[in-house]
């Protein structure tokens, strides 16, 4: 292992994604901002002040603070995040919107604790798995099965809190990413097979116990079943993407953002960008994400200590899977989940968490 400069390519790809996100948000949010506040840049300014600026500050701290310190405080950070996540169920603190309790009120701003759970859980998981593998070396069968039990206990706690919100999309992302990290830690292969089988069974159970999830799944397979209800968003998203053609309508010239496509600044932002940037713009955005993931995996591969390797693997998988799920839902190859597009969608909580992830990746890249 040797100390050297941070990964410049990752900085370039990250900066381009962030700048592109600002440009897209300025275009998508202008009409709604003008309608609600009489000022076209309200949502953009809000994103900059409460998302980008604090995110960049925390990313800088994540870059400068030694990784050994993050490994030491991983458990307290995770427990604090769980405590804050529980606050959303207190009426005076939690905010309920769109049938879900996912936010807490902090004066003029709202915070979504589940977004920070993605990074704090990854920190703890990487710290725990790396320490366990170094200390036990899988000496006995009984001992080697212990991480599987602890892993399921952790997921049960997280799952309970997220299901009660409900926030199945975030739970799915955390489950997939944490399973990849668990597999990458060198645990027995049958552990991962069992995790996948239990995950599939759990998803089927969640769909069965909530009729609205089953109806949403049926509409995914056939949007014409409810074209003005649950199928409305995906139909309008496909109209937006199709309207963009090859070269797009031009930045700021989307028609679907004028009240036709729900959640145009948040979950559906990719469809609006594809309408304005066309097929070429959409491909450029996808390629940028692929380059970002590629550099992140390179950093993970070159990491010499297990904690850094697992953490980089988790962050790269998290950003990649979340981007794929969001864009996949907009082109109707995956069901709608309500997951934001990293660095692009409106929302300060997820942007701050993602910028912290970038800071940690750059920190890891300094010592590979």
MARROFI-694661 format. One record per residue (C-alpha): x, y, z; residue number from 0. Coordinates in steps of 0.05 Angstrom, whole numbers, plus 5000, padded with zeros to 4 digits. Example, Ala and Ser with C-alpha at 12.3 -4.5 7.8 and 13.67 -1.06 7.14 Angstrom:
# MARROFI-694661
<pt u="5246" v="4910" w="5156" num="0"/>
<pt u="5273" v="4979" w="5143" num="1"/>
# end
This chain:
# MARROFI-694661
<pt u="5000" v="5000" w="5000" num="0"/>
<pt u="5024" v="5070" w="4984" num="1"/>
<pt u="4996" v="5140" w="4992" num="2"/>
<pt u="4985" v="5179" w="4928" num="3"/>
<pt u="4939" v="5230" w="4897" num="4"/>
<pt u="4864" v="5220" w="4896" num="5"/>
<pt u="4829" v="5189" w="4835" num="6"/>
<pt u="4822" v="5248" w="4787" num="7"/>
<pt u="4778" v="5210" w="4738" num="8"/>
<pt u="4727" v="5198" w="4794" num="9"/>
<pt u="4728" v="5272" w="4810" num="10"/>
<pt u="4715" v="5289" w="4737" num="11"/>
<pt u="4657" v="5241" w="4729" num="12"/>
<pt u="4627" v="5262" w="4795" num="13"/>
<pt u="4633" v="5336" w="4779" num="14"/>
<pt u="4601" v="5327" w="4711" num="15"/>
<pt u="4543" v="5288" w="4741" num="16"/>
<pt u="4532" v="5341" w="4795" num="17"/>
<pt u="4535" v="5399" w="4746" num="18"/>
<pt u="4488" v="5363" w="4699" num="19"/>
<pt u="4441" v="5351" w="4757" num="20"/>
<pt u="4440" v="5426" w="4772" num="21"/>
<pt u="4425" v="5443" w="4699" num="22"/>
<pt u="4370" v="5391" w="4694" num="23"/>
<pt u="4338" v="5413" w="4760" num="24"/>
<pt u="4340" v="5486" w="4739" num="25"/>
<pt u="4301" v="5467" w="4676" num="26"/>
<pt u="4252" v="5418" w="4706" num="27"/>
<pt u="4235" v="5457" w="4769" num="28"/>
<pt u="4226" v="5527" w="4738" num="29"/>
<pt u="4153" v="5521" w="4719" num="30"/>
<pt u="4130" v="5490" w="4784" num="31"/>
<pt u="4172" v="5539" w="4824" num="32"/>
<pt u="4142" v="5598" w="4787" num="33"/>
<pt u="4072" v="5571" w="4798" num="34"/>
<pt u="4080" v="5560" w="4873" num="35"/>
<pt u="4127" v="5615" w="4894" num="36"/>
<pt u="4126" v="5666" w="4837" num="37"/>
<pt u="4201" v="5655" w="4828" num="38"/>
<pt u="4230" v="5605" w="4778" num="39"/>
<pt u="4291" v="5585" w="4818" num="40"/>
<pt u="4263" v="5570" w="4887" num="41"/>
<pt u="4274" v="5494" w="4883" num="42"/>
<pt u="4342" v="5502" w="4851" num="43"/>
<pt u="4366" v="5550" w="4905" num="44"/>
<pt u="4337" v="5505" w="4959" num="45"/>
<pt u="4375" v="5446" w="4930" num="46"/>
<pt u="4440" v="5486" w="4928" num="47"/>
<pt u="4434" v="5513" w="4999" num="48"/>
<pt u="4407" v="5452" w="5035" num="49"/>
<pt u="4435" v="5397" w="4991" num="50"/>
<pt u="4497" v="5413" w="4950" num="51"/>
<pt u="4534" v="5460" w="4997" num="52"/>
<pt u="4528" v="5418" w="5060" num="53"/>
<pt u="4541" v="5356" w="5018" num="54"/>
<pt u="4606" v="5385" w="4991" num="55"/>
<pt u="4628" v="5405" w="5061" num="56"/>
<pt u="4614" v="5335" w="5088" num="57"/>
<pt u="4647" v="5303" w="5027" num="58"/>
<pt u="4710" v="5344" w="5041" num="59"/>
<pt u="4710" v="5320" w="5113" num="60"/>
<pt u="4699" v="5248" w="5090" num="61"/>
<pt u="4760" v="5257" w="5045" num="62"/>
<pt u="4805" v="5286" w="5099" num="63"/>
<pt u="4787" v="5245" w="5160" num="64"/>
<pt u="4828" v="5180" w="5165" num="65"/>
<pt u="4789" v="5117" w="5146" num="66"/>
<pt u="4810" v="5084" w="5211" num="67"/>
<pt u="4768" v="5136" w="5248" num="68"/>
<pt u="4707" v="5121" w="5205" num="69"/>
<pt u="4716" v="5047" w="5221" num="70"/>
<pt u="4719" v="5063" w="5295" num="71"/>
<pt u="4655" v="5106" w="5296" num="72"/>
<pt u="4616" v="5064" w="5246" num="73"/>
<pt u="4572" v="5030" w="5299" num="74"/>
<pt u="4554" v="5095" w="5336" num="75"/>
<pt u="4537" v="5129" w="5270" num="76"/>
<pt u="4492" v="5071" w="5250" num="77"/>
<pt u="4457" v="5069" w="5318" num="78"/>
<pt u="4445" v="5145" w="5316" num="79"/>
<pt u="4416" v="5139" w="5246" num="80"/>
<pt u="4369" v="5084" w="5270" num="81"/>
<pt u="4347" v="5129" w="5328" num="82"/>
<pt u="4333" v="5187" w="5281" num="83"/>
<pt u="4296" v="5139" w="5234" num="84"/>
<pt u="4250" v="5121" w="5291" num="85"/>
<pt u="4234" v="5195" w="5303" num="86"/>
<pt u="4192" v="5198" w="5239" num="87"/>
<pt u="4136" v="5160" w="5275" num="88"/>
<pt u="4129" v="5216" w="5328" num="89"/>
<pt u="4072" v="5261" w="5304" num="90"/>
<pt u="4103" v="5327" w="5323" num="91"/>
<pt u="4169" v="5310" w="5290" num="92"/>
<pt u="4153" v="5263" w="5232" num="93"/>
<pt u="4123" v="5288" w="5167" num="94"/>
<pt u="4072" v="5245" w="5130" num="95"/>
<pt u="4064" v="5258" w="5056" num="96"/>
<pt u="4038" v="5217" w="4997" num="97"/>
<pt u="4015" v="5163" w="5045" num="98"/>
<pt u="4084" v="5152" w="5076" num="99"/>
<pt u="4122" v="5175" w="5137" num="100"/>
<pt u="4193" v="5185" w="5113" num="101"/>
<pt u="4214" v="5255" w="5135" num="102"/>
<pt u="4228" v="5292" w="5199" num="103"/>
<pt u="4219" v="5367" w="5207" num="104"/>
<pt u="4279" v="5410" w="5225" num="105"/>
<pt u="4250" v="5480" w="5223" num="106"/>
<pt u="4252" v="5506" w="5151" num="107"/>
<pt u="4279" v="5440" w="5123" num="108"/>
<pt u="4259" v="5367" w="5123" num="109"/>
<pt u="4306" v="5308" w="5129" num="110"/>
<pt u="4298" v="5237" w="5102" num="111"/>
<pt u="4337" v="5192" w="5151" num="112"/>
<pt u="4330" v="5130" w="5106" num="113"/>
<pt u="4376" v="5163" w="5054" num="114"/>
<pt u="4432" v="5169" w="5105" num="115"/>
<pt u="4420" v="5098" w="5128" num="116"/>
<pt u="4449" v="5075" w="5061" num="117"/>
<pt u="4517" v="5104" w="5078" num="118"/>
<pt u="4518" v="5091" w="5154" num="119"/>
<pt u="4496" v="5019" w="5146" num="120"/>
<pt u="4550" v="5008" w="5092" num="121"/>
<pt u="4602" v="5037" w="5139" num="122"/>
<pt u="4581" v="4992" w="5196" num="123"/>
<pt u="4574" v="4930" w="5151" num="124"/>
<pt u="4643" v="4940" w="5121" num="125"/>
<pt u="4674" v="4953" w="5190" num="126"/>
<pt u="4640" v="4893" w="5222" num="127"/>
<pt u="4653" v="4843" w="5166" num="128"/>
<pt u="4726" v="4864" w="5158" num="129"/>
<pt u="4739" v="4859" w="5233" num="130"/>
<pt u="4703" v="4793" w="5239" num="131"/>
<pt u="4741" v="4760" w="5182" num="132"/>
<pt u="4808" v="4785" w="5208" num="133"/>
<pt u="4796" v="4760" w="5278" num="134"/>
<pt u="4762" v="4692" w="5269" num="135"/>
<pt u="4789" v="4666" w="5202" num="136"/>
<pt u="4729" v="4620" w="5199" num="137"/>
<pt u="4760" v="4570" w="5247" num="138"/>
<pt u="4697" v="4530" w="5262" num="139"/>
<pt u="4632" v="4517" w="5225" num="140"/>
<pt u="4592" v="4544" w="5283" num="141"/>
<pt u="4633" v="4607" w="5285" num="142"/>
<pt u="4630" v="4616" w="5209" num="143"/>
<pt u="4554" v="4617" w="5210" num="144"/>
<pt u="4552" v="4674" w="5260" num="145"/>
<pt u="4557" v="4731" w="5209" num="146"/>
<pt u="4496" v="4703" w="5172" num="147"/>
<pt u="4454" v="4705" w="5236" num="148"/>
<pt u="4477" v="4776" w="5253" num="149"/>
<pt u="4466" v="4798" w="5181" num="150"/>
<pt u="4394" v="4774" w="5183" num="151"/>
<pt u="4382" v="4808" w="5251" num="152"/>
<pt u="4408" v="4874" w="5223" num="153"/>
<pt u="4364" v="4868" w="5161" num="154"/>
<pt u="4304" v="4850" w="5205" num="155"/>
<pt u="4313" v="4914" w="5246" num="156"/>
<pt u="4323" v="4957" w="5184" num="157"/>
<pt u="4267" v="4922" w="5147" num="158"/>
<pt u="4217" v="4933" w="5204" num="159"/>
<pt u="4231" v="5008" w="5207" num="160"/>
<pt u="4229" v="5017" w="5131" num="161"/>
<pt u="4166" v="4974" w="5121" num="162"/>
<pt u="4129" v="5015" w="5174" num="163"/>
<pt u="4142" v="5079" w="5135" num="164"/>
<pt u="4130" v="5046" w="5083" num="165"/>
<pt u="4193" v="5051" w="5040" num="166"/>
<pt u="4202" v="4986" w="5004" num="167"/>
<pt u="4244" v="5017" w="4948" num="168"/>
<pt u="4298" v="5039" w="4997" num="169"/>
<pt u="4294" v="4972" w="5033" num="170"/>
<pt u="4305" v="4936" w="4967" num="171"/>
<pt u="4366" v="4977" w="4950" num="172"/>
<pt u="4396" v="4968" w="5019" num="173"/>
<pt u="4383" v="4893" w="5017" num="174"/>
<pt u="4415" v="4883" w="4948" num="175"/>
<pt u="4476" v="4926" w="4963" num="176"/>
<pt u="4488" v="4897" w="5032" num="177"/>
<pt u="4482" v="4827" w="5003" num="178"/>
<pt u="4536" v="4843" w="4952" num="179"/>
<pt u="4581" v="4870" w="5007" num="180"/>
<pt u="4568" v="4807" w="5049" num="181"/>
<pt u="4585" v="4763" w="4989" num="182"/>
<pt u="4648" v="4804" w="4975" num="183"/>
<pt u="4673" v="4795" w="5046" num="184"/>
<pt u="4690" v="4723" w="5032" num="185"/>
<pt u="4633" v="4689" w="5069" num="186"/>
<pt u="4611" v="4619" w="5045" num="187"/>
<pt u="4573" v="4618" w="4979" num="188"/>
<pt u="4513" v="4582" w="5009" num="189"/>
<pt u="4503" v="4642" w="5055" num="190"/>
<pt u="4491" v="4687" w="4995" num="191"/>
<pt u="4445" v="4636" w="4962" num="192"/>
<pt u="4404" v="4632" w="5025" num="193"/>
<pt u="4401" v="4708" w="5030" num="194"/>
<pt u="4376" v="4713" w="4958" num="195"/>
<pt u="4322" v="4660" w="4970" num="196"/>
<pt u="4298" v="4694" w="5034" num="197"/>
<pt u="4299" v="4762" w="5000" num="198"/>
<pt u="4255" v="4737" w="4944" num="199"/>
<pt u="4208" v="4704" w="4993" num="200"/>
<pt u="4204" v="4767" w="5034" num="201"/>
<pt u="4188" v="4809" w="4973" num="202"/>
<pt u="4133" v="4762" w="4952" num="203"/>
<pt u="4104" v="4766" w="5023" num="204"/>
<pt u="4106" v="4842" w="5023" num="205"/>
<pt u="4069" v="4843" w="4957" num="206"/>
<pt u="4016" v="4795" w="4982" num="207"/>
<pt u="4001" v="4830" w="5048" num="208"/>
<pt u="3991" v="4898" w="5016" num="209"/>
<pt u="3938" v="4898" w="4960" num="210"/>
<pt u="3964" v="4964" w="4932" num="211"/>
<pt u="4032" v="4933" w="4918" num="212"/>
<pt u="4000" v="4875" w="4881" num="213"/>
<pt u="3957" v="4924" w="4840" num="214"/>
<pt u="4019" v="4966" w="4825" num="215"/>
<pt u="4055" v="4904" w="4801" num="216"/>
<pt u="3997" v="4883" w="4757" num="217"/>
<pt u="3995" v="4953" w="4727" num="218"/>
<pt u="4070" v="4949" w="4713" num="219"/>
<pt u="4056" v="4888" w="4669" num="220"/>
<pt u="3995" v="4921" w="4638" num="221"/>
<pt u="3991" v="4997" w="4646" num="222"/>
<pt u="3925" v="4998" w="4608" num="223"/>
<pt u="3891" v="4966" w="4669" num="224"/>
<pt u="3891" v="5034" w="4704" num="225"/>
<pt u="3914" v="5087" w="4653" num="226"/>
<pt u="3889" v="5146" w="4695" num="227"/>
<pt u="3910" v="5118" w="4762" num="228"/>
<pt u="3971" v="5075" w="4779" num="229"/>
<pt u="3990" v="5068" w="4706" num="230"/>
<pt u="3987" v="5144" w="4693" num="231"/>
<pt u="4059" v="5160" w="4714" num="232"/>
<pt u="4092" v="5107" w="4672" num="233"/>
<pt u="4050" v="5124" w="4611" num="234"/>
<pt u="4068" v="5198" w="4616" num="235"/>
<pt u="4141" v="5180" w="4628" num="236"/>
<pt u="4142" v="5139" w="4564" num="237"/>
<pt u="4108" v="5195" w="4526" num="238"/>
<pt u="4162" v="5243" w="4551" num="239"/>
<pt u="4219" v="5197" w="4531" num="240"/>
<pt u="4188" v="5183" w="4464" num="241"/>
<pt u="4176" v="5257" w="4450" num="242"/>
<pt u="4249" v="5271" w="4457" num="243"/>
<pt u="4268" v="5232" w="4396" num="244"/>
<pt u="4342" v="5229" w="4378" num="245"/>
<pt u="4365" v="5299" w="4395" num="246"/>
<pt u="4311" v="5322" w="4444" num="247"/>
<pt u="4267" v="5383" w="4448" num="248"/>
<pt u="4321" v="5426" w="4479" num="249"/>
<pt u="4339" v="5444" w="4551" num="250"/>
<pt u="4279" v="5477" w="4584" num="251"/>
<pt u="4230" v="5459" w="4528" num="252"/>
<pt u="4197" v="5398" w="4560" num="253"/>
<pt u="4121" v="5395" w="4555" num="254"/>
<pt u="4110" v="5339" w="4605" num="255"/>
<pt u="4138" v="5379" w="4663" num="256"/>
<pt u="4078" v="5426" w="4660" num="257"/>
<pt u="4035" v="5383" w="4706" num="258"/>
<pt u="4030" v="5322" w="4661" num="259"/>
<pt u="4084" v="5277" w="4691" num="260"/>
<pt u="4079" v="5267" w="4767" num="261"/>
<pt u="4143" v="5275" w="4808" num="262"/>
<pt u="4178" v="5309" w="4749" num="263"/>
<pt u="4233" v="5338" w="4794" num="264"/>
<pt u="4243" v="5275" w="4835" num="265"/>
<pt u="4230" v="5203" w="4813" num="266"/>
<pt u="4213" v="5222" w="4740" num="267"/>
<pt u="4270" v="5270" w="4727" num="268"/>
<pt u="4304" v="5221" w="4679" num="269"/>
<pt u="4242" v="5220" w="4634" num="270"/>
<pt u="4242" v="5296" w="4631" num="271"/>
<pt u="4316" v="5298" w="4615" num="272"/>
<pt u="4306" v="5246" w="4560" num="273"/>
<pt u="4250" v="5290" w="4532" num="274"/>
<pt u="4295" v="5352" w="4531" num="275"/>
<pt u="4362" v="5317" w="4514" num="276"/>
<pt u="4335" v="5262" w="4471" num="277"/>
<pt u="4365" v="5194" w="4461" num="278"/>
<pt u="4435" v="5223" w="4456" num="279"/>
<pt u="4428" v="5260" w="4522" num="280"/>
<pt u="4400" v="5199" w="4557" num="281"/>
<pt u="4458" v="5156" w="4532" num="282"/>
<pt u="4509" v="5208" w="4555" num="283"/>
<pt u="4478" v="5207" w="4625" num="284"/>
<pt u="4479" v="5131" w="4627" num="285"/>
<pt u="4552" v="5129" w="4603" num="286"/>
<pt u="4571" v="5179" w="4658" num="287"/>
<pt u="4541" v="5133" w="4710" num="288"/>
<pt u="4577" v="5074" w="4680" num="289"/>
<pt u="4644" v="5110" w="4682" num="290"/>
<pt u="4631" v="5131" w="4754" num="291"/>
<pt u="4616" v="5058" w="4773" num="292"/>
<pt u="4677" v="5034" w="4734" num="293"/>
<pt u="4724" v="5080" w="4772" num="294"/>
<pt u="4692" v="5062" w="4838" num="295"/>
<pt u="4702" v="4988" w="4825" num="296"/>
<pt u="4774" v="5001" w="4806" num="297"/>
<pt u="4784" v="5036" w="4873" num="298"/>
<pt u="4752" v="4977" w="4909" num="299"/>
<pt u="4796" v="4927" w="4871" num="300"/>
<pt u="4860" v="4964" w="4887" num="301"/>
<pt u="4845" v="4974" w="4961" num="302"/>
<pt u="4894" v="4936" w="5004" num="303"/>
<pt u="4854" v="4931" w="5068" num="304"/>
<pt u="4787" v="4895" w="5073" num="305"/>
<pt u="4748" v="4952" w="5104" num="306"/>
<pt u="4764" v="5000" w="5047" num="307"/>
<pt u="4751" v="4946" w="4995" num="308"/>
<pt u="4682" v="4929" w="5022" num="309"/>
<pt u="4663" v="5001" w="5033" num="310"/>
<pt u="4683" v="5021" w="4962" num="311"/>
<pt u="4645" v="4961" w="4935" num="312"/>
<pt u="4583" v="4981" w="4974" num="313"/>
<pt u="4584" v="5054" w="4953" num="314"/>
<pt u="4594" v="5037" w="4879" num="315"/>
<pt u="4540" v="4984" w="4881" num="316"/>
<pt u="4492" v="5031" w="4917" num="317"/>
<pt u="4499" v="5088" w="4866" num="318"/>
<pt u="4498" v="5040" w="4807" num="319"/>
<pt u="4437" v="5000" w="4829" num="320"/>
<pt u="4398" v="5061" w="4849" num="321"/>
<pt u="4411" v="5094" w="4782" num="322"/>
<pt u="4392" v="5030" w="4745" num="323"/>
<pt u="4328" v="5022" w="4785" num="324"/>
<pt u="4306" v="5094" w="4774" num="325"/>
<pt u="4320" v="5096" w="4700" num="326"/>
<pt u="4294" v="5025" w="4691" num="327"/>
<pt u="4227" v="5046" w="4721" num="328"/>
<pt u="4222" v="5105" w="4674" num="329"/>
<pt u="4231" v="5061" w="4612" num="330"/>
<pt u="4183" v="5009" w="4641" num="331"/>
<pt u="4231" v="4951" w="4650" num="332"/>
<pt u="4223" v="4955" w="4726" num="333"/>
<pt u="4164" v="4974" w="4771" num="334"/>
<pt u="4160" v="5045" w="4799" num="335"/>
<pt u="4194" v="5047" w="4867" num="336"/>
<pt u="4200" v="5120" w="4886" num="337"/>
<pt u="4276" v="5118" w="4887" num="338"/>
<pt u="4312" v="5182" w="4867" num="339"/>
<pt u="4363" v="5186" w="4811" num="340"/>
<pt u="4432" v="5197" w="4844" num="341"/>
<pt u="4460" v="5268" w="4838" num="342"/>
<pt u="4402" v="5289" w="4792" num="343"/>
<pt u="4334" v="5284" w="4829" num="344"/>
<pt u="4310" v="5339" w="4874" num="345"/>
<pt u="4321" v="5325" w="4947" num="346"/>
<pt u="4376" v="5347" w="4995" num="347"/>
<pt u="4381" v="5284" w="5038" num="348"/>
<pt u="4399" v="5236" w="4982" num="349"/>
<pt u="4447" v="5286" w="4950" num="350"/>
<pt u="4484" v="5297" w="5016" num="351"/>
<pt u="4490" v="5222" w="5028" num="352"/>
<pt u="4516" v="5211" w="4957" num="353"/>
<pt u="4567" v="5266" w="4963" num="354"/>
<pt u="4592" v="5236" w="5028" num="355"/>
<pt u="4599" v="5171" w="4990" num="356"/>
<pt u="4642" v="5206" w="4938" num="357"/>
<pt u="4685" v="5235" w="4993" num="358"/>
<pt u="4696" v="5166" w="5022" num="359"/>
<pt u="4713" v="5137" w="4954" num="360"/>
<pt u="4765" v="5191" w="4942" num="361"/>
<pt u="4793" v="5179" w="5012" num="362"/>
<pt u="4800" v="5105" w="4996" num="363"/>
<pt u="4833" v="5121" w="4930" num="364"/>
<pt u="4889" v="5158" w="4966" num="365"/>
<pt u="4915" v="5093" w="4996" num="366"/>
<pt u="4911" v="5034" w="4947" num="367"/>
# end
